[in-house]
Amino acid sequence: MKRLFLTSEVASVAQDIAGKIKTTSGKLRTAFITTPLEKGHENDDLLWHEKNKEAMQTAGFDIFEYSITGRSYEQIKNDLIESDVIYVEGGSLVYMMNQVRLTGFDVFLREFVQNGGVYIGTSTGSFIAAKDISPGLALESYIEDNFDPKGIGLVNFLVMPHWGTDEFKDAYQKVPAFAYKMKTPMIILTDTQYVQVNDEVMQIVDVNATKE
């Protein structure tokens, strides 16, 4: 069964997601991929990143931080194959996708999900699951020349995160220029929402709605 949880901000939804994951090990051994933080965020306040880690640990995810940069497909598979969950953090979409292609992480991740592993993404981690990530570039501060906006293709839609936040208000004004002719459906999420995918069934969950 293909199991994905694509979030806008995992800190707000980690507890809800943890309650929905059952693993054969009975644990939530989680590879916390930090690669998107390596470019474009050198001078940023990464409090949001610390909150994401803390929220996942509080929810019961047994995390270890890992970067795919400079590794081969064989190294990644050897290091991560025993994980129950692969989580990709927010950060630079462009840098992350370039590293995905250089390392073969896309091949590993498709195999991991097909074999029953759970994938969780936040922001950039959710972007890369799509086939076409062009609109995500509107929210990106780090750009490289000749970037190929093709994603991993775990799902046939694109998650657009952080709707309704002041930080991304201006960036969202640029999205229509990227999205007008694209064929991939877009799902716009607030920071308290996530998309749950079980095989071919997709559901949008709002944790605020479940509390009312």
C-alpha positions as CSV (number, residue, x, y, z in Angstrom):
1,M,0.0,0.0,0.0
2,K,1.3,3.4,-1.0
3,R,1.2,5.7,2.1
4,L,2.1,9.4,2.0
5,F,1.4,12.4,4.2
6,L,2.1,15.7,2.4
7,T,2.1,18.6,4.8
8,S,2.5,22.4,4.7
9,E,4.1,22.5,8.2
10,V,4.6,19.2,10.0
11,A,4.9,20.8,13.4
12,S,1.1,21.5,13.3
13,V,0.0,18.0,12.2
14,A,2.7,15.5,13.4
15,Q,0.6,14.2,16.2
16,D,-2.4,13.6,14.0
17,I,-0.3,11.8,11.4
18,A,1.5,9.6,13.9
19,G,-1.8,8.2,15.1
20,K,-2.5,7.0,11.5
21,I,0.7,5.1,10.9
22,K,1.0,1.4,11.7
23,T,4.4,-0.3,10.9
24,T,5.5,-3.9,10.9
25,S,8.2,-3.0,13.4
26,G,5.7,-1.3,15.7
27,K,8.1,1.7,15.7
28,L,8.4,4.9,13.8
29,R,12.1,4.9,12.8
30,T,12.3,8.0,10.7
31,A,15.0,9.3,8.4
32,F,14.8,13.1,8.7
33,I,16.2,14.5,5.5
34,T,17.8,17.9,6.1
35,T,19.2,18.4,2.6
36,P,16.8,21.3,1.6
37,L,18.4,23.4,4.4
38,E,21.9,23.3,2.9
39,K,21.4,26.1,0.3
40,G,19.5,29.3,0.5
41,H,19.0,29.2,4.2
42,E,22.5,29.8,5.6
43,N,21.5,33.1,7.3
44,D,17.9,32.2,8.2
45,D,16.4,31.8,11.6
46,L,15.6,28.1,11.5
47,L,13.2,28.1,14.5
48,W,10.6,26.5,12.3
49,H,12.9,23.6,11.6
50,E,13.5,23.0,15.3
51,K,9.8,23.1,15.9
52,N,9.3,20.5,13.2
53,K,11.9,18.2,14.8
54,E,10.5,18.7,18.3
55,A,6.9,18.1,17.2
56,M,7.8,14.8,15.4
57,Q,9.7,13.6,18.4
58,T,6.9,14.5,20.7
59,A,4.5,12.6,18.4
60,G,6.6,9.5,18.7
61,F,8.7,9.6,15.6
62,D,12.2,8.2,16.4
63,I,14.2,10.5,14.1
64,F,17.7,10.6,12.9
65,E,18.9,13.5,10.7
66,Y,20.4,12.6,7.3
67,S,21.6,14.4,4.2
68,I,21.6,12.8,0.8
69,T,24.2,15.3,-0.5
70,G,27.3,13.6,-1.9
71,R,26.0,10.1,-1.5
72,S,25.2,7.4,-4.0
73,Y,22.0,5.4,-4.5
74,E,23.8,2.4,-2.9
75,Q,24.8,4.4,0.1
76,I,21.3,5.9,0.6
77,K,19.7,2.5,0.3
78,N,22.1,0.9,2.8
79,D,21.6,3.8,5.3
80,L,17.8,4.2,5.0
81,I,16.4,0.8,4.0
82,E,15.6,-0.1,7.6
83,S,13.6,3.1,8.2
84,D,9.8,2.9,8.7
85,V,9.4,6.5,7.6
86,I,11.3,8.8,5.2
87,Y,10.6,12.5,6.0
88,V,11.9,15.4,3.8
89,E,12.1,18.8,5.5
90,G,11.2,22.2,4.0
91,G,13.8,24.5,2.5
92,S,15.2,24.9,-0.9
93,L,13.1,23.1,-3.6
94,V,15.7,23.7,-6.3
95,Y,18.7,22.5,-4.3
96,M,16.8,19.4,-3.1
97,M,15.6,18.3,-6.5
98,N,19.1,18.7,-8.0
99,Q,20.5,16.5,-5.2
100,V,17.7,14.0,-5.7
101,R,18.7,13.6,-9.3
102,L,22.5,13.5,-8.6
103,T,22.2,10.8,-5.9
104,G,19.4,8.5,-7.2
105,F,17.2,9.4,-4.2
106,D,14.2,9.5,-6.5
107,V,14.7,5.9,-7.5
108,F,15.2,4.8,-3.8
109,L,12.2,6.7,-2.7
110,R,9.9,5.2,-5.3
111,E,11.1,1.7,-4.3
112,F,10.7,2.5,-0.6
113,V,7.1,3.7,-1.0
114,Q,6.2,0.8,-3.3
115,N,7.5,-1.7,-0.7
116,G,5.3,-0.2,2.0
117,G,7.4,2.5,3.5
118,V,5.8,5.7,4.7
119,Y,6.7,9.0,3.2
120,I,6.1,12.4,4.9
121,G,7.0,15.7,3.3
122,T,6.8,19.3,4.6
123,S,6.7,22.2,2.1
124,T,9.7,21.3,-0.2
125,G,9.3,17.7,0.9
126,S,5.7,17.8,-0.4
127,F,6.6,19.7,-3.6
128,I,9.0,17.1,-4.8
129,A,6.4,14.3,-4.7
130,A,4.6,15.8,-7.7
131,K,5.4,15.2,-11.4
132,D,5.6,19.0,-12.2
133,I,6.8,21.4,-9.5
134,S,6.9,24.5,-11.7
135,P,4.5,26.6,-9.5
136,G,6.6,25.9,-6.5
137,L,9.3,28.1,-7.9
138,A,7.2,31.1,-7.2
139,L,7.7,30.5,-3.5
140,E,11.4,29.8,-3.9
141,S,14.2,32.2,-2.9
142,Y,17.1,30.0,-4.1
143,I,17.3,29.5,-7.9
144,E,19.9,27.8,-10.1
145,D,20.3,28.2,-13.8
146,N,18.6,25.6,-16.2
147,F,16.6,24.0,-13.4
148,D,14.4,21.1,-14.6
149,P,11.0,21.5,-12.8
150,K,10.2,17.8,-13.0
151,G,9.5,16.1,-9.7
152,I,9.7,12.5,-8.4
153,G,6.1,11.7,-9.4
154,L,4.9,9.8,-6.4
155,V,1.5,11.5,-6.8
156,N,-0.4,13.0,-9.8
157,F,-1.0,16.4,-8.1
158,L,1.0,19.2,-6.6
159,V,0.8,20.4,-3.0
160,M,1.2,24.2,-2.6
161,P,2.0,24.9,1.1
162,H,1.7,27.9,3.5
163,W,-1.5,29.4,2.1
164,G,-2.7,32.2,4.3
165,T,0.6,33.0,5.9
166,D,2.1,36.5,5.8
167,E,5.5,35.2,4.8
168,F,4.3,33.8,1.5
169,K,1.5,36.3,0.7
170,D,3.5,38.2,-1.9
171,A,5.0,35.0,-3.4
172,Y,1.6,33.6,-4.1
173,Q,0.9,36.5,-6.5
174,K,3.4,35.0,-8.9
175,V,1.9,31.5,-8.9
176,P,-0.7,32.0,-11.8
177,A,2.1,32.7,-14.2
178,F,3.6,29.3,-13.5
179,A,0.3,27.4,-13.2
180,Y,-1.9,28.7,-15.9
181,K,-1.1,26.1,-18.5
182,M,0.1,23.2,-16.3
183,K,-1.9,19.9,-16.4
184,T,-1.0,18.8,-12.9
185,P,-3.8,19.7,-10.4
186,M,-2.8,21.9,-7.5
187,I,-3.9,21.4,-3.9
188,I,-3.4,24.6,-1.8
189,L,-2.8,23.9,2.0
190,T,-2.8,26.0,5.1
191,D,-0.3,25.1,7.8
192,T,-2.9,23.0,9.7
193,Q,-3.8,20.8,6.7
194,Y,-2.2,17.9,5.0
195,V,-2.9,15.4,2.2
196,Q,-3.1,11.7,3.2
197,V,-2.6,9.3,0.4
198,N,-3.5,5.6,0.7
199,D,-2.8,3.9,-2.7
200,E,-4.9,5.8,-5.1
201,V,-7.2,7.4,-2.5
202,M,-6.4,11.0,-1.5
203,Q,-7.9,12.9,1.5
204,I,-7.3,16.4,2.7
205,V,-7.2,16.6,6.5
206,D,-7.5,19.8,8.6
207,V,-6.5,19.2,12.2
208,N,-8.3,22.3,13.3
209,A,-11.5,20.9,11.9
210,T,-11.1,17.6,13.8
211,K,-10.8,19.6,17.1
212,E,-14.1,21.4,16.6
